[in-house]
Amino acid sequence: MTASSATSAVVVGASGGIGQALVCKLAASEAYAPVFALSRAQPSVPPSVRTHPIDLGDEATIAEAAAKVGEAGPVGLVIVATGILHQDGVSPEKTVKALDPAAMATVFAVNTIGPALVAKHFVPMLARRGRCVFAALSARVGSIDDNRLGGWYTYRASKAALNQILRTLSIEVARSRPDAIVVGLHPGTVASDLSRPYRPDPRADGIFQPDISAAHLLRVLGSLGTKDTGGVFAWDGTRIPA
């Protein structure tokens, strides 16, 4: 990935499988300096990486983290690598009868509202001139046109809403940062806590280890131009329908 060494990179959700792999690869590439790893839990990252706590459910911590990052100068890359599919009291619904408002609110808070608040506070940190990127992990199932199987109501809807936020953000950001790129990323099926209940064998065909998925995602980001802003792209570079 090509970037100016005068800009920093930020990974939000750096203690997760994909987030931690992204941080390590960015630090090793030396394409950005410094690299910030932001998460609720302390991530395991290289010594050169700067860490700071953040909680996407608490906007004050997002603002505080953005201020800390801003002290290092312009930002060239922000990746929001957070997401929720299941936890206690939350699981993908097979039928509409399973919808629960509290579970829906939890999923939307993490998958949609959280990344939107990161954009609110971190987009002002992006470099005004030259290539810069704001990306968030989305999912193929967030595509309305690609929905063939049904089910997973809340997860699908939260990612579809995220995709709309990214599309809208791309239009606004282009007015002040004409070289900026705003995109969603589908990482594929990754051996992580998110997918484990549904893909219990991490060695099965079609399942990526986090470092492989991170490598794919960074390669895709490196290939995108301003014509791609507002889109959602899979790990192999293909554009996912809206």
N, C-alpha and C positions, 0 to 999 in steps of 0.2 A: 504493500500500500504506500502510495506516494503522498507525502504531506510535508509541510514546512516544520522544521524543528523548533520554530518560534511559537508553535501552538501546542496546547496540551490536549490530552485525551481523557475522557471520563467514562467509566463503566459503572452504572448504577445496578445494584444487585450482584456485587462482586463476590459474594460468599456462596452463590449458587454454582452448579456445575458448569454451565456455559459461561456465566459471568467471570468466574475465576480463570477459566481457560482463555477467555478474551483478554483479560488483564495480562496474563503471562505472555501471550503472543505479542501484544502491543509493546510490552516492556522489552521483549527480546528484539523486536524489529527496529527500535530506536527511531521510528518514524515520527513520534510525538514525544515531547518532553515539557513538563513531567506527565506521568500517567497517574490518574487518580482512581482509586478503588473505593467505591461508596457502598455501604451495606449496613444492615442492622447488626449483624454479627461480624466480628473481626475476621477478615478473609486471610487466607494463607497465600501471600503474594511475594514477589521478589523484593529485596531490600530497597531498591530504587523507587518503588511505587509508593505514593503517598495515600494513606487511608484516612477516611473520615466517616463518622456514623451518619446514617440517614434512615428515615422511616417514611415510606410513601404514604402511610396513614396519618402522618403528622406534618402538615405543611410547613410549620416553623423549622423543622429539621431540614427540609428541602431548601428553604431559603438560606439557612445557616451554611449548609454544604456549598450552595452556589456562591455565596460570598467568599468562602474559603478558597474555592477553586479560582474565583475571579482575581484573587491576589496574585496568582501566577501569570496573569495576562490572558490574551485571547485563547479561546478554545477552538480546536479544529475538529474534534470528534466527540459526540456524546452517544453512547449506546445504553439504552434502558433494557436490561436483561432480566427483568422480573416477570413473574407470572404465577397464576394459581389455577389449578384444575381441580384439586381435591384437598381436603384437610378434614379434621373432625367436624362433622355437620355439613360438609360440602362435598358433593360428588356429581359427576355428569348425569343429567336426567335422561332416562330412556323414553319417557312419555311426558306429556304436558301435565298429567296428574301429579307428577313428582315435583313440580315447581314449588319452591319455598322462598318467600320474600327475603328472609334474613340471609339465606345462602346466596341468593342473587345479588343482594347488596354487597356482600363480602367479595364476591368475584369481580363485580364491576369496580369496587374500590381499588382492587389491586391491578386488574388488567386494563382498566380504562382511565379511571380518575387519577391514579398514581402517575402513569406516564404523562398525562396531560399537565399535571402540576410540575413535573420535572421540566417539561417544555416551557411552562410559564416562567420558571426561575432561571433556566439554563440557556434558553435561546438568546437572551441579552448578552450572554458571555461569548457567543460565537463570533468568530472573526468577521468583520464587515467586508473585507476584501479578500479574495482568494477562496479556494475550495474549502468548504467546511460541511460537516455532515451531522444531522440529528437522526438517529435510527432507534427503533424500538422493536423488540421481539413480538411478532404477531403469530399467526397460524393460518395454514391453508383452510382450516374449517371456518375461518372468519369470512371467507368468500361466500357471498350470497349466490352468485351464479354457479359456483362449484358444489353447492349443497345437493347431494344426490341421496344421502342416507338418512337425513333427519337426525333427531336426538341431540343430546348435548346442548340443549337450548341456551343456557346461560353462558357457557364458555364460548359458543359460536357468536352469540350476540355481543358479548363483551369485546371480542376481537374485531367483529365488524364495526363496532362503535369506535374502537381504537383506530382502525383503518380510516374511518371518516375524519377523526380528529387529525391524523397525520396529513391527510389530503388537504384539509382546511388550513392547517398550519403551513403547509408548503406554499400555499397561495400568499399568505400573509408574509412569510419570511422572505419570499422572492422580492418583495418591494424594497426591503432595506439591505438584503444580502443576496444580490443577483447570482452569486456563484454557489449558493448553499444548496444542499440536497437533503430532503426530508423523506424518509422511507420507512416502511415496515419490512421486517425480515422473518421468513419462515425457516427455522433451523433444521427442519426434518425431525424425525423421531430420535430423540437423544436418550442415552442411558443416564437417567437422572431421577431424582425423587418425584418429579412431576409425572413421568411416564411409567414409573416402576409398577404400579398396580395393574396397568393395562398392557405392558410389555415386560413381563417379569424376567425374561432371559436376555441379558444385555448383549449376548453374543449372537442373537438371531439376525438373520439377513435383514437389511434395511434399517438397522439401529446403529447410530453413530455414537462413538465415544465423544465426550465433550470437547476434547482438543481437536478432533477431526471436524466436528461441526463448527467450532470457532474458526478454524482455518478456512473452511468453505465460506463462512459469512464475511470474513475480512477480505477474501478474494472477490466476492460479489460487490462489496462496498467499494473496493478499489476500481472496479470496472464501470461504475455508474457515473453518469454525467447529469447536468442540469435538466436534460430532457426527460430524465427518469424520476424527477422529484414528484412526490405525492403518490408513488406506486408502492406495491408490496411485492417483494421478490423472494423466491425460494432459494434454498441453499445452493442449487445448481445454476442460479442466475436467471431462471425463467420467471416471467412476470405472472403473478397470480391474478385471476379475474376479480373484479370488484364484487 
